[in-house]
Amino acid sequence: MAKPYKTYFYRGQDPLLTEAVEKIKDTGTKFSQLSKDSGVSTTTFYNWQKRKSKRTYASTMNAALRGAGMQLKIVNGKSK
């Protein structure tokens, strides 16, 4: 079976973080409220949005997503 890629390489911001930021922005919730709900600082949300942060810890991303009413989840990508 061929591997989808040999390494996880990207230029700029981690694509997973970019997608999480887009989903969070789609909720329309202010970063100050998300910070209260998630425990993630408003500065972190702004840095993610402005792409000043290239990557983050999965635990921080998960906390941010949970604060926005979502969750970070791993699903089986193989089709049956």
Kinemage of the C-alpha trace (Angstrom):
@kinemage 1
@onewidth
@group {chain A} dominant
@subgroup {mainchain}
@vectorlist {calphas} color= white
{ca met a 1} P 0.000 0.000 0.000
{ca ala a 2} L 1.396 3.401 -0.969
{ca lys a 3} L 1.717 6.085 1.672
{ca pro a 4} L -0.193 9.311 0.946
{ca tyr a 5} L 3.011 11.277 1.725
{ca lys a 6} L 6.396 10.591 3.248
{ca thr a 7} L 6.376 13.606 5.565
{ca tyr a 8} L 3.913 16.217 6.718
{ca phe a 9} L 5.384 19.228 4.926
{ca tyr a 10} L 3.757 22.573 4.303
{ca arg a 11} L 4.777 26.168 3.654
{ca gly a 12} L 3.262 28.830 5.842
{ca gln a 13} L 0.526 27.878 8.274
{ca asp a 14} L -0.343 24.260 9.041
{ca pro a 15} L -3.333 23.369 6.813
{ca leu a 16} L -5.123 21.775 9.769
{ca leu a 17} L -4.807 25.015 11.737
{ca thr a 18} L -5.998 27.032 8.728
{ca glu a 19} L -9.104 24.859 8.443
{ca ala a 20} L -9.799 25.107 12.180
{ca val a 21} L -9.539 28.912 12.025
{ca glu a 22} L -12.003 29.018 9.119
{ca lys a 23} L -14.488 26.805 10.965
{ca ile a 24} L -14.161 28.921 14.107
{ca lys a 25} L -14.661 32.154 12.130
{ca asp a 26} L -17.766 30.652 10.479
{ca thr a 27} L -19.459 30.495 13.887
{ca gly a 28} L -19.443 34.296 14.057
{ca thr a 29} L -18.485 34.203 17.741
{ca lys a 30} L -16.175 36.957 18.943
{ca phe a 31} L -12.687 35.933 19.972
{ca ser a 32} L -13.225 37.400 23.439
{ca gln a 33} L -16.171 35.044 23.986
{ca leu a 34} L -14.288 32.092 22.519
{ca ser a 35} L -11.436 32.852 24.906
{ca lys a 36} L -13.798 32.734 27.886
{ca asp a 37} L -15.396 29.507 26.660
{ca ser a 38} L -12.181 27.711 25.707
{ca gly a 39} L -9.398 29.089 27.879
{ca val a 40} L -7.390 29.941 24.745
{ca ser a 41} L -6.191 33.555 24.740
{ca thr a 42} L -7.669 36.125 22.362
{ca thr a 43} L -4.115 36.839 21.201
{ca thr a 44} L -3.799 33.224 20.064
{ca phe a 45} L -7.007 33.498 18.026
{ca tyr a 46} L -5.792 36.720 16.372
{ca asn a 47} L -2.364 35.243 15.656
{ca trp a 48} L -3.976 32.197 14.065
{ca gln a 49} L -6.278 34.360 11.962
{ca lys a 50} L -3.436 36.642 10.808
{ca arg a 51} L -1.273 33.560 10.158
{ca lys a 52} L 1.398 34.745 12.585
{ca ser a 53} L 1.289 31.270 14.133
{ca lys a 54} L 2.452 28.557 11.771
{ca arg a 55} L 1.475 25.626 13.990
{ca thr a 56} L -0.069 24.890 17.362
{ca tyr a 57} L -0.534 22.094 19.841
{ca ala a 58} L -3.439 19.776 19.128
{ca ser a 59} L -4.646 20.331 22.693
{ca thr a 60} L -4.874 24.094 22.123
{ca met a 61} L -6.679 23.628 18.823
{ca asn a 62} L -9.071 21.148 20.415
{ca ala a 63} L -9.812 23.554 23.288
{ca ala a 64} L -10.508 26.347 20.791
{ca leu a 65} L -12.791 24.133 18.709
{ca arg a 66} L -14.657 22.922 21.798
{ca gly a 67} L -15.153 26.525 22.868
{ca ala a 68} L -16.771 27.086 19.469
{ca gly a 69} L -19.018 24.032 19.900
{ca met a 70} L -16.914 21.672 17.770
{ca gln a 71} L -14.251 19.061 18.415
{ca leu a 72} L -11.054 17.796 16.894
{ca lys a 73} L -11.694 14.235 15.795
{ca ile a 74} L -9.830 11.566 13.881
{ca val a 75} L -11.924 9.582 11.432
{ca asn a 76} L -11.146 6.667 9.174
{ca gly a 77} L -10.320 8.076 5.766
{ca lys a 78} L -10.321 4.748 3.949
{ca ser a 79} L -13.296 4.000 1.764
{ca lys a 80} L -14.838 0.575 2.064
